[in-house]
């Protein structure tokens, strides 16, 4: 039942008519009050308007699905900036190389102040677009050098934690056979594989390596088949540079080492550890530079190093009590040496050579 208030009776009251002067004075007071209220409304809205104006318009262009491990790190860092209120963020995924230049131009034309992407297979086109839009800042994953004045480059220089995961792999293998499946034999992949191999050899000089490249950034079935072939030849630890490798390891009940992201929650009995990449230092530095009007051509690669918190060895998680303590003591000692500068992981961009028979 709805309760209703009784409507009061209306009483007629005689009101004397106001003089013209009184009416003018009343109108002036009403106008003044309205002006005060309008000013207060503008002041109340000002912080929101200022915050909106301070948000940088950022676009990202990805050639693979956004959940792919490498791209997902960029997306995660940009979404963190959105959550802080620093930027507005849009992205395009699965952009074919042939369409990359067109999409870059569309975002530049729409007024995005910072465009983030991967230029590995479209270097010439990407650099041409950057030259055509000198007022737009471009931060591109690239094997090339930065280009003045508005194109900076980045890369996942996570060879340090890759070395540490190699040590774990070398100490965990029982057959001394380790399989490695990568996307393409380019510097970004080669340096991680070479660091992993060097780490494994430090603790296990007898370790042998099978190496395969699937010539794709995202083809889990193909990576899985390549991993099966290595496991069939005795590999009992797999380096999962690509998605699909850990699936094969799980099915055949061997171990895997992850790359870029931590997938242990999906493979709790398979993935021992991972070399993690954090893109936040690079993204945050680029946003700050654009806002300050100081964005310039430079190499953001150093911000992927462990000292810059751009990379790290993942927690052991479900393998905390499965990895021998003496092995982890060596890994932690090497980790400390990397962080304090007494040990440097060599950057070797050459294509790694298989040693398994």
N, C-alpha and C positions, 0 to 999 in steps of 0.2 A: 504494500500500500504506500502510495506517495503522499507525504505530508505537504500541505500547501499553507503558506502564511496568509492570514486574512488580509484582504485589500482594504487599506484605510479609506475612510470617507474623505471626499474632496471638499474642502471648505473654500468658499469664495471670500476673498479679502480685498478690500478696496485699497489700491495703491496709487498714490498721487503721481501724476505724470512728471518725468524729469525734464529739466530745462535743456535747451540745445547745448549749452556750455557743459552741463553735467554729462550729457551723452558723449560729447567729444572727449572729455577727460576719461570716461569709462572705456571708450574705444582705445585710447592711448595706453591705458593700463593693460587691457587685454592683449594688445599687440606686443607690449614689452614682455609680458609673461610668456607669450608664445615664442618670442625670440630667445628667452632664457631657456625654455624647454628644448627648443631646437638645438641650441648650443650644447646643452647637456647631452642630448642624443648623439651629436657628432663626436663629443669627447669620449662617450662610452664606446662608440664604434671605432674610434681611432686606433686602439691597440690591435684590434682584429684586422683592420685594413693594413696597418703597418706590417703585421705578421705575414699577411698574404703577399705584400709587396716584397718581403724579404725572402720568400720561398723561391728558390732557383728552379727554373724549368729544366728538367733533365730527361733525356731520352736514351734508351739503350737498344742496340740492334744485335740480335743473336742469330747465328746460323743453325743452331740446334735447339731442341726443346729446352725450356728454361730449367727443367729438373736435371739436365745433364750436369755432371759434377762440377766441371770447370765454370760453366756459366752460372750455376746456382750460387756460387760464392759471390759473384758480382751482384746478382739480384738480391741476395741477402744483405749485402752492405748498403745497397741503395734503399732497400725497404727500411733499414735501421735509420737512415737519414730522413726518410719520410716520417717515421714514428716520432722523431725529434722535432718535426716541424721545419726542417731545414730546406726541403725540396718538394717539388711536385714531380712525379715519376711515371713515365709511360715506357713501354717496350714493345718490340716486335720480335717474335721468335720464328725459327725455321725459315729464315730469309735465305733464299738461294744466292749463291755468289753473283749470279747474273743480275739479281735485283738489288744488290747491296748498295750500289751507288745511288740508285733512284730513291731508296728509303732514307739514306743519309740526307739527300737533298730535301726531301719532304719535311723531315724534322727540322732542318736548318731554316727552311722557309717559314715554318710555323712558330719560330721565335724561341726555340730551345737554346738556352745559353751554354749547356754542356751536353755533348753527345758522347756516350761510352759505347765501345764495341770491340770487335776482333777483326783485325785487318790481315791476318796471316795469309789468306788466300786471295785477298783483293787489295794488296798494298798500293798498287799504282792508282786504282780508282779512288780509294779512300783518301790518299794524299792529294789527289786532284780536287776533290770536294772541299777538303780543308783549305786549300789555297783559294778556292772560289768564295769561301765564307770566312774572311779574316776576323770577323767580330764574334764568331762562335768558337768555343773551346772544344777540342776533340781529345779524348783520352782513349787510346786504342791499344788493345793487345797486339803486339807486333814484334817481329824478329829484327826489324830495322831500327835505325836511329831516329831520335825525335827530330821534328822539322819545325824550324822557326816560322812564325812566332806563336802559332796557336795549336800545334799538334804535339802532344806528349804521348809517350808510350809506357806500357807496363807489361809485366810478365810474371808468371808464378815461379819465382826463384826459391823453390822450397827444397833445394838439394840438401839442406842441412837435416831436416827431419827425415828425408828420404834415406840419408846415410844411416840414421839411427834405426829406421825400420829394417834396413838391410842387415844391420848387426843382429837384430832380433830374428830375422829369417835365417841367417847363417847359423845361429845357435839353436834354432828349433827344428831344422831339417834332420831327418834320420837317414835319408838316402843320399844326402849331399847333392841332390838334384833340385834346382829351383827353376820354375817356369816364369817367363815374363811376356805379357801380351800388351802391346801399346797401340796407339792410334796410327800416327804417322812418324817416321824417323826424322823429325825436325828438332831443332835445338831445345825447344820447350819440353819435349818428351825425352830426348837423348840425355840431357843433363841429369834428369831425375833417375833414369835407369842406371847411368854410370855411377852416380853417387850411391845408389842402392847396392850395386855390385861391389863397390869399394868397401862399403860397410860390412857386407856379408863376408868378404874375404878377410877382413881384419880379425874376425873371431873364428872363421872357418876357412883356412887356405885351400881345403879340399873341395869346396863348393863349386859346382858346375852349373852353367846357365843355358837354358833354351830360350831363344828370343824370337818373337814374331810380331809383325805389324799388320793390322787388318785394313789399313788405308781407309779409315772412316773414323769420325769423331763419335758417332753414335750408331752402333750396330751390335747390340748385345748378343743376338744369336751367333753372329760371326765370331765374336770374341770368345763366346762359350765353346764353340767348336775348336778354336785354336787352343784353348786351355785343355780341353779333353785330350787332344793329341799329345800334349806335353805330359799330362798326368799318366796317360797310357805308357809313356816311356820312362816312368819312374819318378817324376817330379812330385814331391809331397808338400811343397810350399809354393804358392802362386802369387806373383806380383800383379795385382789387379789395377793396372793403369786405366783400363776401360771397364765400363759396366758389362756384365755377362760373365766375367772371369770368376767372381765369387760364387756365382750360381753353379758353375761347373765344379768348383772346389767343394761346395756344400754337398752336391750330389755324389761326388766320389769320396767324400769324407777325408779330404786333405785340408791343409791350412791355407789361408790367404792373407796378404798384406794389402791394405787399402791405400788409396791415393786421393788427395785433395779434400775429401769429406770423410766423416766417420760413419761407416755403414755397419758397425758392429751390432747395433740394435736389430738389424735385419738378418744378420748372420752371427748370432751369439756364440755358436760353437765352431765358427770357421775363421772369421776375421780377428787376427791377434791384435793388430795395431795399425794405425794409419798415419801418413804424413799429411797434416792438415794445413790448408791454405786459408788465410784470413784476408779478405780484400778491403776490409774496413779502413786500415791506415791509408791506403792509396786513394780510395773514394773520398774519405774525409779531407785529405790534403788537397785534392782537386777542387772540391766544393769550396773550401776556404780560400783557395787561390783565386777562383773565379769571382767570388763575392768581394774579395779585396781588390779586384782589378789587377792581380799580379800573376795570372796564369801565363805560363810560358812553356816553350819546348824543353822538356827534360825527361829523363828516364826515371820512372817511378819504381823500377825493379828492386831497388834497395829496400823499399818498404815491405817487400815480401820476406825479408830475412827474419830469423828468429829474434834478433835483438830489437827489431822494430815491431815485434808482435804480429808480424805478417804471416808467421807459420809456427807450427809446433808439432811435437809428437803427441798423438792422442793418448788419453788414459788407457790403461790395459783393460779396465772393466771386467768382463767375464773371464779374462785370462790372467787376472791379478795373481792368482795362486798356481797358475799353470806354467808360467814362464820361470825358469830356474832363477833363484835369487842372485847367484853369482853372475849370470848373464846380464840381468838388469843392473847390477852394480857397475858393470863395464859400460852399459848404455848410459846410465846417469852420469858417470864420470865424463864420458865423451860429450854429453849434452852440456854439462857445466863448462867444459873446455871451449865449446863453441860459443857459449854466451859470454864468457870472460875474454874471448879473443885469443886464447892460447892454442886453439886448433881451428884451422880453416878447411872447410870442405871444398875440394877442387871443383871448379866449374868446367866440365868437359862436355861440349856440345856435339862431339863426333858420334856417329852412329855406333852403338855398342855391338860387339861381335859375340855370337854364341860360342860357348866352350863345351857344351854337353856333347857327348858322342852318340 
